[in-house]
Amino acid sequence: MTPPYAGEAYARSLAHIGVPLAVPEWGGHVLVRRTPCGSREDAMGPYPLAVLEGDADVGAGLARLKAAGLVSVVLVLDDRQRPALSAMESAGAAVRRFKSHFVHDRSLGPVTYGKHHRYELRRALARTVVSEISLADHLPDWEALYGELTTRHGLGGLHDFPQAHHETLAGLPGLRTFGAFVEGRLVSAHLFVTHDGHAMSHLAASAPEGYQTGAAYAVNDLALTELADCAVVNFGGGAGTGDDPADGLVRFKKGFSNCLEPSYLFSAILDPEAYAALSAGRAGTAFFPAYRGPRQQERADEHQG
């Protein structure tokens, strides 16, 4: 069965990022987008993770993208669903650790919570009703929740998902949705994409009433119970690229996990000459591709500020 994130329909739901291009050597798609300057194009993987099968012919896939005239490619890979690091590097890709993911691995023991999460869970269960739901049956309510999230945190760009994305999710094989209700109103929901015993947190959002009741604690607890057919439940990482233990989202996810696992950033320069020209003034940055990162003067101004 094709992994949910690998299909063309899913890739097309991310039209705000780029145009799907199949990479059969990898078992999935990338999204092609125009570079910031000029008429060239590059590629990135789908949100939140790219599909790169364990036995993928990494070199042949890179050759396909190079033949398509792309300048570079960047993917985020899950630690459990990827080729060996040596295989990717020997094929010409650079691979480095990205953010840590908070994971519950059932082989390490049953679900247990610390004092804080036990308190918040009792409080949430006393104020909400939680259940697994069909996203299709609650799509307008979910879109409203996610809209509140984007407004509250000023999310845009990658996270400004079009309506077509939510509609595609509603019919995506392997999607599992868990919600919390107050007097029949959906106040919190968490979407997981499941495949082959692995559940990946996709999106989660709460209304103000959801925050007030701590509904997300009850939603995640229900997810861990109902996803019993998944040996691994990946709650994803913290906001941005950091692993700040003082961050509230990090503390929240950590309380539902029993191990930390890395994600990886896979990148390759396909046209070195074009890449160098596009990256002029941005040398020395760890951002990839460099031409999408801040210029040196911009970084200096930020430091001085």
Backbone as CSV, one residue per row, in Angstrom:
resi,resn,N_x,N_y,N_z,CA_x,CA_y,CA_z,C_x,C_y,C_z
1,MET,0.844,-1.197,0.000,0.000,0.000,0.000,0.878,1.246,0.000
2,THR,0.538,2.212,-0.846,1.322,3.443,-0.950,1.218,4.250,0.339
3,PRO,2.329,4.695,0.909,2.265,5.537,2.106,1.438,6.794,1.826
4,PRO,0.623,7.246,2.771,-0.251,8.397,2.531,0.472,9.637,2.030
5,TYR,1.672,9.906,2.542,2.393,11.111,2.129,3.044,10.971,0.750
6,ALA,3.007,9.774,0.170,3.700,9.548,-1.099,2.829,9.796,-2.313
7,GLY,1.508,9.822,-2.137,0.600,9.878,-3.273,0.537,11.233,-3.956
8,GLU,0.150,11.207,-5.238,0.040,12.449,-6.010,-1.071,13.341,-5.468
9,ALA,-2.195,12.749,-5.054,-3.304,13.555,-4.553,-2.876,14.355,-3.328
10,TYR,-2.101,13.722,-2.441,-1.624,14.451,-1.273,-0.689,15.580,-1.701
11,ALA,0.235,15.288,-2.610,1.169,16.317,-3.072,0.418,17.492,-3.705
12,ARG,-0.641,17.195,-4.457,-1.415,18.269,-5.096,-2.138,19.141,-4.077
13,SER,-2.411,18.589,-2.904,-3.086,19.385,-1.875,-2.165,20.445,-1.284
14,LEU,-0.894,20.391,-1.624,0.102,21.351,-1.135,0.498,22.327,-2.240
15,ALA,-0.490,22.737,-3.028,-0.228,23.620,-4.169,0.344,24.963,-3.746
16,HIS,0.138,25.369,-2.490,0.711,26.639,-2.016,2.221,26.547,-1.859
17,ILE,2.752,25.313,-1.870,4.203,25.121,-1.770,4.829,24.953,-3.144
18,GLY,4.237,24.092,-3.966,4.821,23.851,-5.283,4.012,22.856,-6.083
19,VAL,4.552,22.503,-7.230,3.899,21.598,-8.172,4.486,20.206,-8.001
20,PRO,3.654,19.160,-7.861,4.171,17.808,-7.633,5.002,17.289,-8.809
21,LEU,6.081,16.613,-8.476,6.903,15.903,-9.448,7.184,14.518,-8.882
22,ALA,6.755,13.490,-9.592,6.963,12.122,-9.122,8.435,11.735,-9.215
23,VAL,8.916,11.066,-8.172,10.273,10.519,-8.161,10.126,9.027,-7.869
24,PRO,9.834,8.231,-8.897,9.561,6.807,-8.667,10.726,6.067,-8.021
25,GLU,11.950,6.537,-8.246,13.105,5.880,-7.625,13.064,6.003,-6.091
26,TRP,12.334,7.000,-5.598,12.225,7.220,-4.161,10.895,6.733,-3.599
27,GLY,9.932,6.475,-4.474,8.626,6.022,-4.016,7.691,7.130,-3.603
28,GLY,7.939,8.363,-4.051,7.079,9.476,-3.655,7.169,10.648,-4.598
29,HIS,6.861,11.840,-4.085,6.865,13.065,-4.869,7.678,14.148,-4.158
30,VAL,8.156,15.099,-4.942,8.685,16.342,-4.404,7.816,17.465,-4.943
31,LEU,7.993,18.657,-4.377,7.234,19.822,-4.802,8.186,20.819,-5.439
32,VAL,7.933,21.146,-6.690,8.802,22.044,-7.456,8.309,23.474,-7.306
33,ARG,9.241,24.387,-7.023,8.878,25.793,-6.796,9.890,26.704,-7.465
34,ARG,9.486,27.902,-7.775,10.371,28.893,-8.386,11.370,29.403,-7.352
35,THR,12.618,29.578,-7.749,13.611,30.138,-6.840,13.309,31.613,-6.605
36,PRO,13.815,32.210,-5.515,13.476,33.604,-5.196,13.844,34.599,-6.282
37,CYS,14.939,34.364,-6.977,15.368,35.276,-8.039,15.592,34.478,-9.321
38,GLY,15.231,35.049,-10.423,15.480,34.389,-11.693,14.361,33.439,-12.069
39,SER,14.613,32.644,-13.089,13.577,31.777,-13.641,13.820,30.295,-13.342
40,ARG,14.765,30.002,-12.442,15.070,28.610,-12.126,14.091,28.059,-11.088
41,GLU,14.161,26.743,-10.880,13.293,26.066,-9.925,14.106,25.132,-9.035
42,ASP,13.579,24.875,-7.845,14.165,23.874,-6.963,13.032,23.017,-6.404
43,ALA,13.357,22.106,-5.478,12.339,21.197,-4.960,12.492,21.006,-3.460
44,MET,11.370,20.739,-2.820,11.361,20.364,-1.412,10.381,19.206,-1.240
45,GLY,10.495,18.530,-0.112,9.586,17.431,0.159,8.250,17.926,0.668
46,PRO,7.234,17.082,0.652,5.926,17.437,1.184,5.981,17.661,2.692
47,TYR,4.999,18.380,3.212,4.822,18.552,4.657,4.154,17.307,5.212
48,PRO,4.523,16.825,6.398,5.642,17.255,7.235,6.910,16.445,6.979
49,LEU,6.745,15.317,6.260,7.867,14.430,5.985,7.825,13.956,4.543
50,ALA,8.993,13.791,3.955,9.074,13.234,2.613,9.135,11.713,2.695
51,VAL,8.668,11.075,1.641,8.790,9.628,1.546,10.062,9.300,0.768
52,LEU,10.969,8.606,1.419,12.184,8.123,0.785,12.361,6.696,1.295
53,GLU,11.925,5.742,0.493,11.878,4.360,0.945,13.258,3.833,1.331
54,GLY,13.264,2.859,2.234,14.525,2.336,2.741,15.430,1.775,1.674
55,ASP,14.843,1.213,0.619,15.649,0.655,-0.468,15.675,1.572,-1.688
56,ALA,15.383,2.847,-1.485,15.332,3.801,-2.600,16.672,3.903,-3.312
57,ASP,16.610,4.116,-4.613,17.810,4.396,-5.401,18.019,5.907,-5.330
58,VAL,18.730,6.332,-4.294,18.874,7.761,-4.026,19.552,8.481,-5.187
59,GLY,20.617,7.887,-5.718,21.353,8.514,-6.812,20.512,8.687,-8.059
60,ALA,19.705,7.683,-8.398,18.865,7.776,-9.589,17.806,8.855,-9.418
61,GLY,17.283,8.990,-8.206,16.311,10.047,-7.959,16.931,11.423,-8.104
62,LEU,18.141,11.594,-7.575,18.830,12.879,-7.733,19.110,13.163,-9.204
63,ALA,19.475,12.126,-9.960,19.728,12.301,-11.387,18.456,12.759,-12.110
64,ARG,17.316,12.209,-11.712,16.052,12.616,-12.322,15.775,14.107,-12.068
65,LEU,16.003,14.539,-10.839,15.752,15.938,-10.504,16.734,16.868,-11.217
66,LYS,17.970,16.421,-11.336,18.958,17.220,-12.067,18.567,17.332,-13.531
67,ALA,18.109,16.228,-14.133,17.689,16.247,-15.536,16.479,17.146,-15.744
68,ALA,15.692,17.335,-14.674,14.526,18.220,-14.765,14.919,19.687,-14.667
69,GLY,16.210,19.962,-14.481,16.696,21.342,-14.456,16.597,22.021,-13.104
70,LEU,16.437,21.247,-12.043,16.299,21.836,-10.710,17.658,22.208,-10.133
71,VAL,17.679,23.269,-9.344,18.926,23.763,-8.765,19.306,22.961,-7.521
72,SER,18.314,22.604,-6.686,18.592,21.902,-5.439,17.340,21.173,-4.982
73,VAL,17.524,20.332,-3.968,16.394,19.639,-3.355,16.665,19.511,-1.864
74,VAL,15.600,19.638,-1.062,15.721,19.476,0.385,14.496,18.719,0.887
75,LEU,14.732,17.742,1.768,13.676,16.908,2.324,13.857,16.806,3.833
76,VAL,12.765,16.607,4.553,12.822,16.240,5.962,12.417,14.774,6.056
77,LEU,13.249,13.968,6.721,13.047,12.522,6.791,12.870,12.064,8.232
78,ASP,11.992,11.090,8.398,11.802,10.453,9.696,12.917,9.434,9.916
79,ASP,13.341,9.288,11.163,14.460,8.389,11.446,14.125,6.932,11.162
80,ARG,12.863,6.545,11.282,12.478,5.148,11.098,12.097,4.818,9.661
81,GLN,11.975,5.822,8.824,11.506,5.587,7.463,12.438,6.298,6.477
82,ARG,13.624,5.718,6.305,14.637,6.331,5.444,15.674,5.296,5.068
83,PRO,16.448,5.562,4.007,17.605,4.712,3.703,18.704,4.932,4.745
84,ALA,19.709,4.094,4.714,20.858,4.276,5.600,21.537,5.604,5.295
85,LEU,22.042,6.258,6.328,22.720,7.543,6.136,23.868,7.400,5.140
86,SER,24.614,6.314,5.233,25.753,6.113,4.334,25.299,5.999,2.885
87,ALA,24.131,5.384,2.655,23.625,5.242,1.291,23.244,6.587,0.703
88,MET,22.660,7.451,1.514,22.281,8.777,1.020,23.514,9.631,0.753
89,GLU,24.479,9.567,1.658,25.685,10.383,1.493,26.526,9.910,0.317
90,SER,26.617,8.609,0.120,27.408,8.092,-1.000,26.764,8.422,-2.347
91,ALA,25.446,8.703,-2.332,24.751,9.071,-3.563,24.894,10.555,-3.884
92,GLY,25.530,11.308,-2.982,25.776,12.721,-3.257,24.936,13.687,-2.457
93,ALA,24.168,13.193,-1.483,23.344,14.066,-0.649,24.086,14.403,0.644
94,ALA,23.765,15.553,1.190,24.235,15.907,2.531,23.091,15.608,3.490
95,VAL,23.398,14.966,4.609,22.368,14.593,5.576,22.820,15.031,6.961
96,ARG,21.966,15.783,7.640,22.300,16.208,9.004,21.062,16.126,9.879
97,ARG,21.326,16.014,11.175,20.216,15.966,12.125,19.432,17.264,12.081
98,PHE,18.129,17.128,12.148,17.246,18.289,12.176,16.666,18.361,13.592
99,LYS,15.405,18.611,13.749,14.837,18.709,15.091,14.526,17.318,15.656
100,SER,14.447,17.244,16.978,14.090,15.999,17.638,12.576,15.815,17.615
101,HIS,12.138,14.562,17.496,10.723,14.222,17.553,10.434,13.498,18.863
102,PHE,9.272,13.796,19.438,8.836,13.153,20.672,7.977,11.951,20.298
103,VAL,8.427,10.774,20.701,7.853,9.519,20.216,7.436,8.640,21.383
104,HIS,6.269,7.996,21.228,5.918,6.917,22.147,6.109,5.598,21.419
105,ASP,7.090,4.819,21.884,7.413,3.513,21.327,6.865,2.466,22.282
106,ARG,5.844,1.712,21.847,5.176,0.772,22.739,6.101,-0.356,23.193
107,SER,7.155,-0.622,22.456,8.083,-1.673,22.858,8.873,-1.291,24.103
108,LEU,8.863,0.008,24.455,9.611,0.474,25.614,8.778,0.474,26.888
109,GLY,7.495,0.148,26.766,6.651,0.092,27.958,5.310,0.752,27.740
110,PRO,4.409,0.617,28.716,3.067,1.186,28.599,3.075,2.702,28.738
111,VAL,1.946,3.287,28.434,1.797,4.741,28.557,1.769,5.118,30.037
112,THR,2.627,6.031,30.426,2.633,6.577,31.790,2.843,8.085,31.700
113,TYR,2.297,8.815,32.665,2.413,10.272,32.671,3.022,10.758,33.980
114,GLY,3.692,11.886,33.893,4.195,12.539,35.085,3.078,13.256,35.829
115,LYS,3.402,13.821,36.981,2.414,14.461,37.853,1.664,15.580,37.138
116,HIS,2.371,16.423,36.402,1.726,17.557,35.731,0.713,17.076,34.699
117,HIS,1.116,16.120,33.849,0.204,15.640,32.815,-0.976,14.867,33.419
118,ARG,-0.776,14.165,34.530,-1.895,13.473,35.183,-2.924,14.485,35.689
119,TYR,-2.440,15.563,36.271,-3.347,16.606,36.770,-4.120,17.243,35.624
120,GLU,-3.404,17.624,34.556,-4.057,18.288,33.432,-5.046,17.347,32.732
121,LEU,-4.711,16.064,32.671,-5.605,15.102,32.038,-6.890,14.943,32.851
122,ARG,-6.779,14.839,34.168,-7.991,14.748,35.003,-8.866,15.985,34.826
123,ARG,-8.241,17.134,34.798,-8.982,18.389,34.637,-9.696,18.429,33.289
124,ALA,-8.997,18.001,32.218,-9.582,18.030,30.877,-10.732,17.037,30.751
125,LEU,-10.564,15.849,31.308,-11.616,14.831,31.195,-12.870,15.222,31.971
126,ALA,-12.706,16.053,32.993,-13.863,16.514,33.757,-14.635,17.606,33.023
127,ARG,-14.013,18.210,32.017,-14.623,19.362,31.347,-14.969,19.115,29.881
128,THR,-14.468,18.021,29.313,-14.689,17.760,27.896,-15.142,16.322,27.679
129,VAL,-15.661,16.089,26.490,-15.974,14.740,26.036,-15.085,14.467,24.835
130,VAL,-14.340,13.374,24.847,-13.399,13.095,23.762,-13.825,11.848,23.003
131,SER,-13.546,11.838,21.724,-13.877,10.668,20.898,-13.063,10.723,19.613
132,GLU,-12.908,9.556,18.984,-12.357,9.533,17.638,-13.471,9.936,16.691
133,ILE,-13.155,10.783,15.729,-14.171,11.326,14.843,-13.741,11.180,13.383
134,SER,-14.689,11.335,12.505,-14.409,11.412,11.071,-14.145,12.871,10.724
135,LEU,-12.974,13.153,10.155,-12.668,14.528,9.790,-13.686,15.053,8.774
136,ALA,-14.111,14.184,7.856,-15.076,14.614,6.843,-16.369,15.115,7.477
137,ASP,-16.765,14.523,8.604,-18.005,14.920,9.274,-17.854,16.213,10.058
138,HIS,-16.625,16.634,10.298,-16.378,17.826,11.116,-15.459,18.815,10.395
139,LEU,-15.437,18.748,9.081,-14.456,19.541,8.341,-14.588,21.043,8.569
140,PRO,-15.783,21.646,8.485,-15.864,23.096,8.739,-15.378,23.477,10.134
141,ASP,-15.731,22.658,11.135,-15.293,22.964,12.504,-13.774,22.852,12.625
142,TRP,-13.191,21.826,11.972,-11.738,21.689,12.004,-11.072,22.879,11.318
143,GLU,-11.584,23.278,10.168,-10.984,24.416,9.463,-11.069,25.687,10.300
144,ALA,-12.136,25.840,11.050,-12.257,27.002,11.929,-11.213,26.952,13.037
145,LEU,-11.006,25.747,13.614,-9.974,25.598,14.641,-8.598,25.941,14.085
146,TYR,-8.302,25.405,12.909,-6.972,25.658,12.342,-6.821,27.131,11.959
147,GLY,-7.897,27.739,11.493,-7.851,29.163,11.173,-7.529,30.003,12.399
148,GLU,-8.111,29.635,13.556,-7.799,30.347,14.795,-6.334,30.180,15.159
149,LEU,-5.810,28.978,14.942,-4.400,28.720,15.247,-3.483,29.593,14.400
150,THR,-3.752,29.670,13.102,-2.890,30.463,12.228,-2.951,31.944,12.590
151,THR,-4.134,32.423,12.976,-4.268,33.828,13.372,-3.540,34.092,14.680
152,ARG,-3.712,33.188,15.639,-3.107,33.373,16.962,-1.593,33.419,16.880
153,HIS,-1.003,32.555,16.053,0.453,32.467,15.984,1.041,33.141,14.743
154,GLY,0.211,33.775,13.955,0.707,34.461,12.760,1.347,33.528,11.764
155,LEU,0.786,32.330,11.618,1.363,31.341,10.709,1.071,31.703,9.259
156,GLY,2.043,31.458,8.420,1.877,31.708,6.996,2.797,30.803,6.214
157,GLY,2.944,31.065,4.934,3.853,30.284,4.115,3.478,28.821,4.108
158,LEU,4.412,27.974,4.510,4.225,26.530,4.513,2.962,26.124,5.261
159,HIS,2.677,26.794,6.387,1.571,26.396,7.257,0.242,27.043,6.871
160,ASP,0.226,27.816,5.813,-1.017,28.439,5.349,-1.708,27.488,4.373
161,PHE,-2.184,26.381,4.901,-2.726,25.322,4.054,-4.029,25.756,3.385
162,PRO,-4.159,25.508,2.089,-5.397,25.843,1.396,-6.516,24.889,1.795
163,GLN,-7.745,25.266,1.481,-8.886,24.420,1.812,-8.745,23.034,1.193
164,ALA,-8.146,22.974,-0.002,-7.981,21.685,-0.681,-7.146,20.721,0.150
165,HIS,-6.221,21.239,0.949,-5.403,20.353,1.779,-6.265,19.671,2.828
166,HIS,-7.090,20.442,3.503,-7.950,19.872,4.535,-8.953,18.896,3.926
167,GLU,-9.456,19.220,2.750,-10.399,18.321,2.080,-9.718,17.012,1.688
168,THR,-8.471,17.107,1.232,-7.720,15.896,0.881,-7.451,15.055,2.116
169,LEU,-7.101,15.696,3.217,-6.866,14.968,4.459,-8.101,14.166,4.869
170,ALA,-9.268,14.758,4.659,-10.508,14.098,5.080,-10.708,12.762,4.380
171,GLY,-10.135,12.603,3.200,-10.254,11.343,2.479,-8.963,10.566,2.384
172,LEU,-7.943,10.987,3.118,-6.627,10.363,3.011,-6.615,9.009,3.720
173,PRO,-6.200,7.947,3.038,-6.094,6.644,3.704,-5.141,6.732,4.896
174,GLY,-5.554,6.160,6.001,-4.700,6.160,7.180,-4.888,7.339,8.103
175,LEU,-5.743,8.320,7.728,-5.937,9.466,8.620,-6.799,9.054,9.812
176,ARG,-6.353,9.432,11.013,-7.121,9.211,12.235,-7.250,10.561,12.935
177,THR,-8.451,10.900,13.349,-8.717,12.199,13.948,-9.354,12.019,15.317
178,PHE,-8.861,12.763,16.312,-9.361,12.693,17.673,-9.775,14.093,18.106
179,GLY,-10.950,14.190,18.719,-11.474,15.500,19.067,-12.000,15.570,20.482
180,ALA,-12.078,16.796,20.996,-12.658,17.072,22.310,-13.808,18.051,22.120
181,PHE,-14.885,17.804,22.845,-16.094,18.608,22.704,-16.514,19.187,24.047
182,VAL,-17.062,20.389,24.002,-17.700,21.016,25.150,-19.116,21.385,24.717
183,GLU,-20.086,20.752,25.322,-21.501,20.974,24.982,-21.730,20.837,23.479
184,GLY,-21.088,19.800,22.897,-21.284,19.495,21.492,-20.436,20.292,20.533
185,ARG,-19.649,21.228,21.029,-18.788,22.044,20.180,-17.383,21.455,20.141
186,LEU,-16.821,21.315,18.948,-15.448,20.828,18.812,-14.501,21.928,19.252
187,VAL,-13.740,21.670,20.322,-12.841,22.697,20.855,-11.372,22.334,20.696
188,SER,-11.090,21.091,20.321,-9.698,20.683,20.102,-9.702,19.444,19.228
189,ALA,-8.705,19.338,18.353,-8.600,18.162,17.491,-7.145,17.916,17.139
190,HIS,-6.825,16.651,16.940,-5.467,16.246,16.564,-5.586,15.224,15.448
191,LEU,-4.888,15.485,14.340,-4.909,14.625,13.164,-3.604,13.844,13.097
192,PHE,-3.713,12.523,12.948,-2.558,11.656,12.776,-2.677,10.941,11.438
193,VAL,-1.541,10.763,10.769,-1.498,9.967,9.543,-0.790,8.666,9.882
194,THR,-1.464,7.551,9.644,-0.938,6.252,10.044,-0.615,5.395,8.821
195,HIS,0.439,4.599,8.970,0.833,3.672,7.904,1.797,2.640,8.476
196,ASP,1.486,1.376,8.239,2.403,0.288,8.560,2.873,0.335,10.017
197,GLY,1.931,0.552,10.940,2.263,0.534,12.353,2.909,1.790,12.891
198,HIS,2.879,2.856,12.111,3.522,4.110,12.500,2.500,5.231,12.388
199,ALA,2.333,6.001,13.459,1.410,7.144,13.452,2.204,8.431,13.554
200,MET,1.938,9.370,12.642,2.642,10.639,12.617,1.671,11.783,12.883
201,SER,1.979,12.591,13.896,1.177,13.780,14.149,1.233,14.684,12.928
202,HIS,0.073,15.084,12.437,0.028,15.915,11.232,-0.294,17.368,11.588
203,LEU,-1.439,17.583,12.179,-1.834,18.924,12.614,-2.682,18.793,13.875
204,ALA,-2.615,19.808,14.713,-3.453,19.869,15.903,-3.820,21.324,16.146
205,ALA,-5.017,21.539,16.659,-5.452,22.909,16.919,-6.541,22.905,17.983
206,SER,-6.630,24.003,18.721,-7.645,24.151,19.759,-8.252,25.542,19.701
207,ALA,-9.513,25.636,20.073,-10.184,26.915,20.240,-9.808,27.492,21.600
208,PRO,-10.073,28.780,21.855,-9.793,29.331,23.193,-10.395,28.486,24.309
209,GLU,-11.618,27.971,24.098,-12.251,27.122,25.095,-11.473,25.817,25.283
210,GLY,-10.831,25.367,24.221,-10.001,24.184,24.320,-8.793,24.409,25.201
211,TYR,-8.173,25.581,25.067,-7.030,25.906,25.925,-7.474,26.033,27.374
212,GLN,-8.627,26.656,27.601,-9.110,26.873,28.958,-9.394,25.558,29.677
213,THR,-9.855,24.559,28.942,-10.199,23.264,29.549,-9.056,22.258,29.491
214,GLY,-7.933,22.618,28.835,-6.824,21.675,28.691,-7.184,20.498,27.801
215,ALA,-8.069,20.749,26.830,-8.628,19.670,26.016,-7.569,18.847,25.290
216,ALA,-6.471,19.475,24.891,-5.452,18.763,24.120,-4.839,17.613,24.910
217,TYR,-4.823,17.710,26.236,-4.309,16.606,27.048,-5.210,15.385,26.896
218,ALA,-6.517,15.600,26.939,-7.451,14.492,26.797,-7.429,13.931,25.381
219,VAL,-7.232,14.791,24.393,-7.178,14.345,22.995,-5.965,13.445,22.771
220,ASN,-4.814,13.869,23.257,-3.604,13.060,23.064,-3.675,11.742,23.823
221,ASP,-4.259,11.777,25.016,-4.425,10.542,25.774,-5.320,9.559,25.020
222,LEU,-6.402,10.066,24.445,-7.280,9.205,23.659,-6.547,8.649,22.444
223,ALA,-5.759,9.489,21.793,-5.016,9.033,20.616,-4.089,7.881,20.971
224,LEU,-3.373,7.989,22.078,-2.470,6.903,22.477,-3.238,5.616,22.751
225,THR,-4.451,5.747,23.272,-5.268,4.560,23.546,-5.790,3.943,22.253
226,GLU,-6.346,4.779,21.377,-7.012,4.277,20.181,-6.029,3.869,19.081
227,LEU,-4.835,4.390,19.123,-3.825,4.023,18.121,-3.027,2.801,18.587
228,ALA,-3.711,1.874,19.262,-3.054,0.684,19.799,-2.472,-0.200,18.703
229,ASP,-2.994,-0.069,17.472,-2.459,-0.863,16.360,-1.170,-0.275,15.807
230,CYS,-0.761,0.864,16.316,0.488,1.506,15.883,1.551,1.308,16.964
231,ALA,2.641,0.665,16.604,3.716,0.423,17.562,4.439,1.707,17.927
232,VAL,4.366,2.695,17.033,5.063,3.949,17.239,4.104,5.108,16.988
233,VAL,4.030,6.027,17.939,3.235,7.246,17.782,4.193,8.420,17.885
234,ASN,4.339,9.157,16.790,5.288,10.267,16.704,4.517,11.574,16.851
235,PHE,4.783,12.313,17.929,4.095,13.571,18.182,4.796,14.761,17.530
236,GLY,5.870,14.513,16.769,6.581,15.595,16.112,7.472,16.353,17.076
237,GLY,7.976,17.490,16.618,8.921,18.264,17.416,8.344,19.569,17.903
238,GLY,9.214,20.393,18.481,8.804,21.700,18.952,8.654,22.671,17.795
239,ALA,8.261,23.884,18.107,8.102,24.901,17.078,9.459,25.280,16.503
240,GLY,9.471,25.679,15.227,10.728,26.059,14.593,11.649,24.868,14.471
241,THR,12.937,25.126,14.645,13.918,24.050,14.520,14.609,23.739,15.837
242,GLY,14.194,24.411,16.919,14.881,24.220,18.192,14.282,23.104,19.025
243,ASP,15.033,22.687,20.045,14.598,21.680,21.000,14.659,22.265,22.408
244,ASP,14.193,23.499,22.559,14.292,24.220,23.823,13.429,23.540,24.884
245,PRO,14.041,22.983,25.938,13.259,22.285,26.973,12.335,23.210,27.752
246,ALA,12.579,24.520,27.666,11.721,25.476,28.361,10.488,25.839,27.545
247,ASP,10.455,25.438,26.281,9.326,25.746,25.417,8.101,24.950,25.860
248,GLY,6.953,25.619,25.945,5.738,24.956,26.417,5.306,23.800,25.547
249,LEU,5.440,23.941,24.218,5.044,22.872,23.309,5.955,21.659,23.482
250,VAL,7.236,21.910,23.703,8.180,20.819,23.934,7.805,20.060,25.212
251,ARG,7.518,20.787,26.289,7.140,20.135,27.547,5.849,19.335,27.383
252,PHE,4.900,19.890,26.633,3.623,19.220,26.411,3.832,17.894,25.674
253,LYS,4.570,17.911,24.571,4.784,16.691,23.792,5.652,15.686,24.539
254,LYS,6.625,16.188,25.259,7.519,15.293,26.006,6.733,14.443,26.998
255,GLY,5.670,15.012,27.575,4.895,14.295,28.563,4.125,13.114,28.016
256,PHE,3.959,13.043,26.699,3.253,11.923,26.072,4.212,10.928,25.413
257,SER,5.483,11.176,25.504,6.469,10.343,24.807,7.336,9.583,25.795
258,ASN,8.001,8.552,25.288,8.964,7.829,26.133,10.339,7.736,25.485
259,CYS,10.514,8.437,24.363,11.851,8.512,23.754,11.914,9.695,22.795
260,LEU,13.125,10.113,22.533,13.402,11.171,21.554,14.066,10.537,20.346
261,GLU,13.615,10.920,19.151,14.243,10.404,17.943,14.529,11.569,16.998
262,PRO,15.635,11.510,16.269,15.958,12.611,15.372,15.160,12.543,14.075
263,SER,14.930,13.700,13.500,14.567,13.756,12.087,15.817,14.237,11.366
264,TYR,15.837,14.083,10.057,17.041,14.436,9.293,16.690,15.367,8.147
265,LEU,17.629,16.267,7.866,17.509,17.150,6.713,18.403,16.591,5.614
266,PHE,17.764,16.204,4.524,18.443,15.645,3.350,18.512,16.758,2.317
267,SER,19.686,17.062,1.803,19.805,18.149,0.834,20.838,17.796,-0.232
268,ALA,20.656,18.364,-1.404,21.612,18.138,-2.486,21.590,19.332,-3.430
269,ILE,22.780,19.751,-3.834,22.927,20.785,-4.864,22.991,20.072,-6.206
270,LEU,22.056,20.387,-7.075,21.958,19.704,-8.362,22.628,20.476,-9.486
271,ASP,22.702,21.799,-9.348,23.372,22.655,-10.331,24.279,23.609,-9.560
272,PRO,25.550,23.225,-9.315,26.444,24.027,-8.472,26.627,25.465,-8.955
273,GLU,26.740,25.660,-10.249,26.957,27.011,-10.773,25.755,27.906,-10.485
274,ALA,24.564,27.399,-10.767,23.366,28.189,-10.511,23.174,28.407,-9.015
275,TYR,23.480,27.386,-8.223,23.330,27.501,-6.773,24.240,28.611,-6.234
276,ALA,25.498,28.635,-6.695,26.446,29.649,-6.233,25.976,31.043,-6.617
277,ALA,25.468,31.200,-7.828,25.001,32.505,-8.278,23.799,32.978,-7.460
278,LEU,22.872,32.084,-7.193,21.686,32.442,-6.428,22.014,32.727,-4.968
279,SER,23.091,32.112,-4.464,23.436,32.232,-3.042,24.413,33.360,-2.764
280,ALA,24.780,34.143,-3.745,25.718,35.246,-3.542,25.218,36.163,-2.427
281,GLY,26.106,36.448,-1.456,25.730,37.291,-0.329,25.118,36.527,0.818
282,ARG,24.988,35.227,0.657,24.396,34.414,1.720,25.340,33.290,2.162
283,ALA,26.616,33.413,1.882,27.582,32.379,2.254,27.680,32.273,3.773
284,GLY,27.985,31.099,4.239,28.202,30.914,5.665,26.962,30.580,6.465
285,THR,25.811,30.533,5.828,24.596,30.195,6.549,24.385,28.685,6.549
286,ALA,23.793,28.170,7.632,23.482,26.752,7.702,22.157,26.451,7.012
287,PHE,21.446,27.495,6.626,20.139,27.310,5.991,20.321,26.693,4.606
288,PHE,19.434,25.765,4.251,19.495,25.173,2.920,18.109,25.215,2.300
289,PRO,18.078,25.639,1.022,19.185,26.198,0.246,19.534,27.604,0.729
290,ALA,20.810,27.935,0.655,21.292,29.206,1.199,20.571,30.400,0.583
291,TYR,20.188,30.294,-0.694,19.566,31.438,-1.357,18.153,31.713,-0.857
292,ARG,17.611,30.840,-0.025,16.323,31.110,0.602,16.494,31.611,2.033
293,GLY,17.730,31.692,2.506,18.005,32.195,3.843,18.291,33.691,3.814
294,PRO,18.558,34.291,4.992,18.843,35.728,5.060,20.214,36.060,4.486
295,ARG,20.330,37.246,3.948,21.631,37.722,3.472,22.513,38.060,4.665
296,GLN,23.832,38.130,4.423,24.773,38.421,5.495,24.446,39.749,6.172
297,GLN,24.098,40.774,5.408,23.818,42.083,5.989,22.556,42.024,6.853
298,GLU,21.569,41.238,6.392,20.343,41.097,7.169,20.648,40.443,8.504
299,ARG,21.523,39.429,8.510,21.888,38.757,9.755,22.653,39.711,10.665
300,ALA,23.527,40.528,10.080,24.276,41.502,10.883,23.329,42.523,11.514
301,ASP,22.346,42.990,10.742,21.378,43.946,11.263,20.574,43.334,12.406
302,GLU,20.172,42.060,12.256,19.417,41.391,13.297,20.260,41.273,14.565
303,HIS,21.560,40.967,14.395,22.452,40.817,15.550,22.609,42.161,16.272
304,GLN,22.751,43.243,15.512,22.937,44.553,16.099,21.664,45.014,16.822
305,GLY,20.499,44.541,16.274,19.232,44.937,16.890,19.013,44.219,18.197
